[in-house]
Amino acid sequence: MNATGILAEIDKEIARLTAARKLLAGDASEAPAVKRGPGRPRGGKRKLSPEGRKRIADAMKKRWAERKKQATKAAK
């Protein structure tokens, strides 16, 4: 990387740190806007189908059985 590229990277880092300092100091009007994704839709709980609930229950039972098996093996 040449000197010009290094200086450009340093300038970008200084701008980023200056914006972070302004944000922390409470001067958010000068800080750049934070882009956020669409997020989770509001208004209602997420519903789980009976098949999905059964899959989770079966997986947990299998996990508990494996843990119980390991615990009895370790106790011997």
KOLGU-4560 file (N, C-alpha, C; in nm, 3 decimals, padded with zeros to 5 digits):
<recs>
<n_xx: 00.086 n_yy: -00.118 n_zz: 00.000 ca_xx: 00.000 ca_yy: 00.000 ca_zz: 00.000 c_xx: 00.090 c_yy: 00.123 c_zz: 00.000 mol: A seq: 1 type: MET>
<n_xx: 00.056 n_yy: 00.219 n_zz: -00.081 ca_xx: 00.139 ca_yy: 00.340 ca_zz: -00.089 c_xx: 00.099 c_yy: 00.441 c_zz: 00.019 mol: A seq: 2 type: ASN>
<n_xx: 00.173 n_yy: 00.548 n_zz: 00.028 ca_xx: 00.150 ca_yy: 00.648 ca_zz: 00.132 c_xx: 00.014 c_yy: 00.714 c_zz: 00.119 mol: A seq: 3 type: ALA>
<n_xx: -00.031 n_yy: 00.736 n_zz: -00.003 ca_xx: -00.161 ca_yy: 00.800 ca_zz: -00.024 c_xx: -00.274 c_yy: 00.711 c_zz: 00.027 mol: A seq: 4 type: THR>
<n_xx: -00.264 n_yy: 00.583 n_zz: 00.002 ca_xx: -00.365 ca_yy: 00.489 ca_zz: 00.051 c_xx: -00.368 c_yy: 00.481 c_zz: 00.202 mol: A seq: 5 type: GLY>
<n_xx: -00.250 n_yy: 00.481 n_zz: 00.263 ca_xx: -00.241 ca_yy: 00.476 ca_zz: 00.410 c_xx: -00.303 c_yy: 00.602 c_zz: 00.470 mol: A seq: 6 type: ILE>
<n_xx: -00.272 n_yy: 00.719 n_zz: 00.411 ca_xx: -00.328 ca_yy: 00.844 ca_zz: 00.462 c_xx: -00.480 c_yy: 00.846 c_zz: 00.448 mol: A seq: 7 type: LEU>
<n_xx: -00.533 n_yy: 00.791 n_zz: 00.339 ca_xx: -00.678 ca_yy: 00.786 ca_zz: 00.319 c_xx: -00.743 c_yy: 00.697 c_zz: 00.426 mol: A seq: 8 type: ALA>
<n_xx: -00.680 n_yy: 00.582 n_zz: 00.456 ca_xx: -00.732 ca_yy: 00.494 ca_zz: 00.560 c_xx: -00.729 c_yy: 00.562 c_zz: 00.697 mol: A seq: 9 type: GLU>
<n_xx: -00.623 n_yy: 00.634 n_zz: 00.727 ca_xx: -00.613 ca_yy: 00.706 ca_zz: 00.854 c_xx: -00.722 c_yy: 00.812 c_zz: 00.864 mol: A seq: 10 type: ILE>
<n_xx: -00.746 n_yy: 00.885 n_zz: 00.755 ca_xx: -00.851 ca_yy: 00.987 ca_zz: 00.754 c_xx: -00.989 c_yy: 00.925 c_zz: 00.778 mol: A seq: 11 type: ASP>
<n_xx: -01.013 n_yy: 00.810 n_zz: 00.716 ca_xx: -01.143 ca_yy: 00.742 ca_zz: 00.738 c_xx: -01.158 c_yy: 00.700 c_zz: 00.884 mol: A seq: 12 type: LYS>
<n_xx: -01.050 n_yy: 00.650 n_zz: 00.942 ca_xx: -01.055 ca_yy: 00.606 ca_zz: 01.082 c_xx: -01.076 c_yy: 00.725 c_zz: 01.175 mol: A seq: 13 type: GLU>
<n_xx: -01.012 n_yy: 00.837 n_zz: 01.146 ca_xx: -01.031 ca_yy: 00.959 ca_zz: 01.227 c_xx: -01.175 c_yy: 01.006 c_zz: 01.219 mol: A seq: 14 type: ILE>
<n_xx: -01.235 n_yy: 01.003 n_zz: 01.100 ca_xx: -01.374 ca_yy: 01.045 ca_zz: 01.084 c_xx: -01.467 c_yy: 00.952 c_zz: 01.161 mol: A seq: 15 type: ALA>
<n_xx: -01.438 n_yy: 00.822 n_zz: 01.157 ca_xx: -01.521 ca_yy: 00.725 ca_zz: 01.230 c_xx: -01.511 c_yy: 00.747 c_zz: 01.381 mol: A seq: 16 type: ARG>
<n_xx: -01.391 n_yy: 00.767 n_zz: 01.430 ca_xx: -01.371 ca_yy: 00.790 ca_zz: 01.573 c_xx: -01.431 c_yy: 00.923 c_zz: 01.619 mol: A seq: 17 type: LEU>
<n_xx: -01.424 n_yy: 01.026 n_zz: 01.536 ca_xx: -01.483 ca_yy: 01.155 ca_zz: 01.568 c_xx: -01.634 c_yy: 01.143 c_zz: 01.579 mol: A seq: 18 type: THR>
<n_xx: -01.695 n_yy: 01.070 n_zz: 01.486 ca_xx: -01.840 ca_yy: 01.049 ca_zz: 01.491 c_xx: -01.879 c_yy: 00.971 c_zz: 01.616 mol: A seq: 19 type: ALA>
<n_xx: -01.800 n_yy: 00.870 n_zz: 01.652 ca_xx: -01.829 ca_yy: 00.791 ca_zz: 01.773 c_xx: -01.816 c_yy: 00.877 c_zz: 01.898 mol: A seq: 20 type: ALA>
<n_xx: -01.715 n_yy: 00.965 n_zz: 01.900 ca_xx: -01.697 ca_yy: 01.053 ca_zz: 02.016 c_xx: -01.814 c_yy: 01.149 c_zz: 02.031 mol: A seq: 21 type: ARG>
<n_xx: -01.860 n_yy: 01.206 n_zz: 01.919 ca_xx: -01.975 ca_yy: 01.297 ca_zz: 01.924 c_xx: -02.099 c_yy: 01.224 c_zz: 01.974 mol: A seq: 22 type: LYS>
<n_xx: -02.116 n_yy: 01.103 n_zz: 01.929 ca_xx: -02.232 ca_yy: 01.024 ca_zz: 01.971 c_xx: -02.227 c_yy: 00.997 c_zz: 02.121 mol: A seq: 23 type: LEU>
<n_xx: -02.109 n_yy: 00.959 n_zz: 02.171 ca_xx: -02.095 ca_yy: 00.931 ca_zz: 02.314 c_xx: -02.106 c_yy: 01.056 c_zz: 02.399 mol: A seq: 24 type: LEU>
<n_xx: -02.063 n_yy: 01.170 n_zz: 02.344 ca_xx: -02.068 ca_yy: 01.295 ca_zz: 02.419 c_xx: -02.210 c_yy: 01.352 c_zz: 02.424 mol: A seq: 25 type: ALA>
<n_xx: -02.300 n_yy: 01.295 n_zz: 02.345 ca_xx: -02.439 ca_yy: 01.341 ca_zz: 02.348 c_xx: -02.473 c_yy: 01.435 c_zz: 02.236 mol: A seq: 26 type: GLY>
<n_xx: -02.382 n_yy: 01.457 n_zz: 02.145 ca_xx: -02.407 ca_yy: 01.546 ca_zz: 02.032 c_xx: -02.448 c_yy: 01.461 c_zz: 01.912 mol: A seq: 27 type: ASP>
<n_xx: -02.561 n_yy: 01.395 n_zz: 01.924 ca_xx: -02.605 ca_yy: 01.300 ca_zz: 01.822 c_xx: -02.653 c_yy: 01.370 c_zz: 01.695 mol: A seq: 28 type: ALA>
<n_xx: -02.680 n_yy: 01.502 n_zz: 01.701 ca_xx: -02.728 ca_yy: 01.571 ca_zz: 01.582 c_xx: -02.621 c_yy: 01.575 c_zz: 01.473 mol: A seq: 29 type: SER>
<n_xx: -02.494 n_yy: 01.569 n_zz: 01.512 ca_xx: -02.385 ca_yy: 01.575 ca_zz: 01.416 c_xx: -02.336 c_yy: 01.437 c_zz: 01.376 mol: A seq: 30 type: GLU>
<n_xx: -02.378 n_yy: 01.334 n_zz: 01.450 ca_xx: -02.333 ca_yy: 01.200 ca_zz: 01.420 c_xx: -02.409 c_yy: 01.146 c_zz: 01.298 mol: A seq: 31 type: ALA>
<n_xx: -02.344 n_yy: 01.062 n_zz: 01.219 ca_xx: -02.412 ca_yy: 01.008 ca_zz: 01.102 c_xx: -02.527 c_yy: 00.915 c_zz: 01.143 mol: A seq: 32 type: PRO>
<n_xx: -02.629 n_yy: 00.909 n_zz: 01.060 ca_xx: -02.744 ca_yy: 00.825 ca_zz: 01.089 c_xx: -02.704 c_yy: 00.679 c_zz: 01.079 mol: A seq: 33 type: ALA>
<n_xx: -02.759 n_yy: 00.598 n_zz: 01.168 ca_xx: -02.731 ca_yy: 00.456 ca_zz: 01.168 c_xx: -02.835 c_yy: 00.388 c_zz: 01.080 mol: A seq: 34 type: VAL>
<n_xx: -02.786 n_yy: 00.310 n_zz: 00.983 ca_xx: -02.879 ca_yy: 00.238 ca_zz: 00.897 c_xx: -02.922 c_yy: 00.111 c_zz: 00.966 mol: A seq: 35 type: LYS>
<n_xx: -03.049 n_yy: 00.086 n_zz: 00.965 ca_xx: -03.101 ca_yy: -00.035 ca_zz: 01.027 c_xx: -03.183 c_yy: -00.112 c_zz: 00.925 mol: A seq: 36 type: ARG>
<n_xx: -03.187 n_yy: -00.240 n_zz: 00.943 ca_xx: -03.263 ca_yy: -00.326 ca_zz: 00.853 c_xx: -03.412 c_yy: -00.316 c_zz: 00.882 mol: A seq: 37 type: GLY>
<n_xx: -03.491 n_yy: -00.392 n_zz: 00.810 ca_xx: -03.635 ca_yy: -00.386 ca_zz: 00.828 c_xx: -03.680 c_yy: -00.435 c_zz: 00.966 mol: A seq: 38 type: PRO>
<n_xx: -03.602 n_yy: -00.520 n_zz: 01.029 ca_xx: -03.636 ca_yy: -00.566 ca_zz: 01.163 c_xx: -03.752 c_yy: -00.662 c_zz: 01.164 mol: A seq: 39 type: GLY>
<n_xx: -03.802 n_yy: -00.685 n_zz: 01.281 ca_xx: -03.910 ca_yy: -00.779 ca_zz: 01.300 c_xx: -04.043 c_yy: -00.705 c_zz: 01.292 mol: A seq: 40 type: ARG>
<n_xx: -04.140 n_yy: -00.761 n_zz: 01.222 ca_xx: -04.268 ca_yy: -00.691 ca_zz: 01.211 c_xx: -04.337 c_yy: -00.683 c_zz: 01.348 mol: A seq: 41 type: PRO>
<n_xx: -04.403 n_yy: -00.574 n_zz: 01.370 ca_xx: -04.472 ca_yy: -00.555 ca_zz: 01.498 c_xx: -04.615 c_yy: -00.606 c_zz: 01.490 mol: A seq: 42 type: ARG>
<n_xx: -04.670 n_yy: -00.629 n_zz: 01.606 ca_xx: -04.811 ca_yy: -00.662 ca_zz: 01.611 c_xx: -04.840 c_yy: -00.810 c_zz: 01.610 mol: A seq: 43 type: GLY>
<n_xx: -04.809 n_yy: -00.877 n_zz: 01.715 ca_xx: -04.849 ca_yy: -01.016 ca_zz: 01.724 c_xx: -04.734 c_yy: -01.109 c_zz: 01.758 mol: A seq: 44 type: GLY>
<n_xx: -04.772 n_yy: -01.216 n_zz: 01.823 ca_xx: -04.674 ca_yy: -01.316 ca_zz: 01.858 c_xx: -04.645 c_yy: -01.405 c_zz: 01.739 mol: A seq: 45 type: LYS>
<n_xx: -04.528 n_yy: -01.462 n_zz: 01.739 ca_xx: -04.495 ca_yy: -01.561 ca_zz: 01.637 c_xx: -04.557 c_yy: -01.693 c_zz: 01.681 mol: A seq: 46 type: ARG>
<n_xx: -04.618 n_yy: -01.761 n_zz: 01.588 ca_xx: -04.686 ca_yy: -01.886 ca_zz: 01.621 c_xx: -04.604 c_yy: -02.004 c_zz: 01.573 mol: A seq: 47 type: LYS>
<n_xx: -04.607 n_yy: -02.110 n_zz: 01.651 ca_xx: -04.534 ca_yy: -02.232 ca_zz: 01.619 c_xx: -04.635 c_yy: -02.339 c_zz: 01.584 mol: A seq: 48 type: LEU>
<n_xx: -04.613 n_yy: -02.405 n_zz: 01.472 ca_xx: -04.707 ca_yy: -02.509 ca_zz: 01.429 c_xx: -04.695 c_yy: -02.630 c_zz: 01.521 mol: A seq: 49 type: SER>
<n_xx: -04.800 n_yy: -02.712 n_zz: 01.527 ca_xx: -04.791 ca_yy: -02.833 ca_zz: 01.610 c_xx: -04.677 c_yy: -02.925 c_zz: 01.566 mol: A seq: 50 type: PRO>
<n_xx: -04.649 n_yy: -02.931 n_zz: 01.435 ca_xx: -04.539 ca_yy: -03.015 ca_zz: 01.387 c_xx: -04.405 c_yy: -02.960 c_zz: 01.436 mol: A seq: 51 type: GLU>
<n_xx: -04.391 n_yy: -02.829 n_zz: 01.431 ca_xx: -04.268 ca_yy: -02.766 ca_zz: 01.478 c_xx: -04.249 c_yy: -02.787 c_zz: 01.627 mol: A seq: 52 type: GLY>
<n_xx: -04.358 n_yy: -02.775 n_zz: 01.703 ca_xx: -04.352 ca_yy: -02.796 ca_zz: 01.848 c_xx: -04.310 c_yy: -02.939 c_zz: 01.879 mol: A seq: 53 type: ARG>
<n_xx: -04.363 n_yy: -03.036 n_zz: 01.802 ca_xx: -04.329 ca_yy: -03.176 ca_zz: 01.824 c_xx: -04.183 c_yy: -03.202 c_zz: 01.790 mol: A seq: 54 type: LYS>
<n_xx: -04.133 n_yy: -03.142 n_zz: 01.683 ca_xx: -03.992 ca_yy: -03.158 ca_zz: 01.646 c_xx: -03.901 c_yy: -03.108 c_zz: 01.757 mol: A seq: 55 type: ARG>
<n_xx: -03.935 n_yy: -02.993 n_zz: 01.813 ca_xx: -03.854 ca_yy: -02.937 ca_zz: 01.921 c_xx: -03.861 c_yy: -03.025 c_zz: 02.045 mol: A seq: 56 type: ILE>
<n_xx: -03.980 n_yy: -03.074 n_zz: 02.079 ca_xx: -03.996 ca_yy: -03.160 ca_zz: 02.197 c_xx: -03.917 c_yy: -03.289 c_zz: 02.180 mol: A seq: 57 type: ALA>
<n_xx: -03.923 n_yy: -03.350 n_zz: 02.061 ca_xx: -03.848 ca_yy: -03.473 ca_zz: 02.036 c_xx: -03.698 c_yy: -03.450 c_zz: 02.045 mol: A seq: 58 type: ASP>
<n_xx: -03.652 n_yy: -03.338 n_zz: 01.992 ca_xx: -03.509 ca_yy: -03.307 ca_zz: 01.998 c_xx: -03.464 c_yy: -03.286 c_zz: 02.142 mol: A seq: 59 type: ALA>
<n_xx: -03.546 n_yy: -03.219 n_zz: 02.222 ca_xx: -03.509 ca_yy: -03.196 ca_zz: 02.362 c_xx: -03.508 c_yy: -03.327 c_zz: 02.440 mol: A seq: 60 type: MET>
<n_xx: -03.605 n_yy: -03.415 n_zz: 02.413 ca_xx: -03.607 ca_yy: -03.545 ca_zz: 02.482 c_xx: -03.482 c_yy: -03.625 c_zz: 02.448 mol: A seq: 61 type: LYS>
<n_xx: -03.441 n_yy: -03.619 n_zz: 02.321 ca_xx: -03.319 ca_yy: -03.689 ca_zz: 02.280 c_xx: -03.198 c_yy: -03.629 c_zz: 02.351 mol: A seq: 62 type: LYS>
<n_xx: -03.194 n_yy: -03.498 n_zz: 02.361 ca_xx: -03.082 ca_yy: -03.431 ca_zz: 02.427 c_xx: -03.077 c_yy: -03.468 c_zz: 02.575 mol: A seq: 63 type: ARG>
<n_xx: -03.193 n_yy: -03.467 n_zz: 02.640 ca_xx: -03.197 ca_yy: -03.502 ca_zz: 02.782 c_xx: -03.154 c_yy: -03.646 c_zz: 02.805 mol: A seq: 64 type: TRP>
<n_xx: -03.196 n_yy: -03.736 n_zz: 02.714 ca_xx: -03.157 ca_yy: -03.877 ca_zz: 02.727 c_xx: -03.006 c_yy: -03.892 c_zz: 02.714 mol: A seq: 65 type: ALA>
<n_xx: -02.945 n_yy: -03.820 n_zz: 02.620 ca_xx: -02.800 ca_yy: -03.827 ca_zz: 02.604 c_xx: -02.728 c_yy: -03.773 c_zz: 02.728 mol: A seq: 66 type: GLU>
<n_xx: -02.780 n_yy: -03.665 n_zz: 02.784 ca_xx: -02.718 ca_yy: -03.608 ca_zz: 02.906 c_xx: -02.731 c_yy: -03.705 c_zz: 03.023 mol: A seq: 67 type: ARG>
<n_xx: -02.848 n_yy: -03.767 n_zz: 03.034 ca_xx: -02.870 ca_yy: -03.861 ca_zz: 03.144 c_xx: -02.776 c_yy: -03.980 c_zz: 03.128 mol: A seq: 68 type: LYS>
<n_xx: -02.758 n_yy: -04.026 n_zz: 03.003 ca_xx: -02.670 ca_yy: -04.137 ca_zz: 02.976 c_xx: -02.525 c_yy: -04.102 c_zz: 03.012 mol: A seq: 69 type: LYS>
<n_xx: -02.482 n_yy: -03.980 n_zz: 02.979 ca_xx: -02.347 ca_yy: -03.936 ca_zz: 03.013 c_xx: -02.330 c_yy: -03.922 c_zz: 03.164 mol: A seq: 70 type: GLN>
<n_xx: -02.434 n_yy: -03.877 n_zz: 03.233 ca_xx: -02.425 ca_yy: -03.858 ca_zz: 03.379 c_xx: -02.414 c_yy: -03.992 c_zz: 03.449 mol: A seq: 71 type: ALA>
<n_xx: -02.489 n_yy: -04.092 n_zz: 03.403 ca_xx: -02.480 ca_yy: -04.223 ca_zz: 03.467 c_xx: -02.346 c_yy: -04.290 c_zz: 03.435 mol: A seq: 72 type: THR>
<n_xx: -02.293 n_yy: -04.263 n_zz: 03.315 ca_xx: -02.163 ca_yy: -04.319 ca_zz: 03.277 c_xx: -02.053 c_yy: -04.256 c_zz: 03.361 mol: A seq: 73 type: LYS>
<n_xx: -02.063 n_yy: -04.127 n_zz: 03.389 ca_xx: -01.962 ca_yy: -04.055 ca_zz: 03.468 c_xx: -01.970 c_yy: -04.095 c_zz: 03.616 mol: A seq: 74 type: ALA>
<n_xx: -02.089 n_yy: -04.132 n_zz: 03.663 ca_xx: -02.107 ca_yy: -04.166 ca_zz: 03.804 c_xx: -02.048 c_yy: -04.303 c_zz: 03.837 mol: A seq: 75 type: ALA>
<n_xx: -02.030 n_yy: -04.388 n_zz: 03.737 ca_xx: -01.980 ca_yy: -04.524 ca_zz: 03.763 c_xx: -01.833 c_yy: -04.527 c_zz: 03.785 mol: A seq: 76 type: LYS>
</recs>
